[in-house]
């Protein structure tokens, strides 16, 4: 069976669009399932700016479907910081589509939660894209992806990425602080942390349910006591407790 997201029978008009090449400004036509396209005018290979790799968080065929990410990807000067951070995250993880998909889904829910809870959108979205950025170094150094090592290794990697993008120092400091304890809330937390924590928890629970579903009563209990915001809890109920049709 073909993935519905890639089946052109289900596409709408917005599934095919044009983007200016950041190198020569020539228009590049993208189909929504393209991971990247090469500019016919200058040969620059550009990442699809609308692809989020969400399904790749759990799809076993992600690499065959999406291919590899461009090595020499350049962000255009017109992109926002959060968009450039998303690109750097995808470049850093390379072919690890599971981690790219996870971060993209966390960013999606963080943005949705933040519409109501009103943290700082830049901090929230950047934290969402970079919250697990320490996993590669944790696995390389300690052969473990445990929270302890992620918290230790994530902030230096995030700081390098954000410094390279000329982000504000205070923003970098806050993002690194959140990444450095994002699994373990302190007694008093900022709204930015709470939004990130809840978004990550929704995705983690959803991924766990796909692998080994918990009984509904147990899941309701977890949702009832684990979230830091009312909006996060409400969205978790919608995502995890609403029966999926078809």
Order of alpha helices (4+ residues) and beta strands (2+ residues): beta-beta-beta-beta-alpha-alpha-alpha-alpha-alpha-alpha-alpha-alpha-alpha-alpha
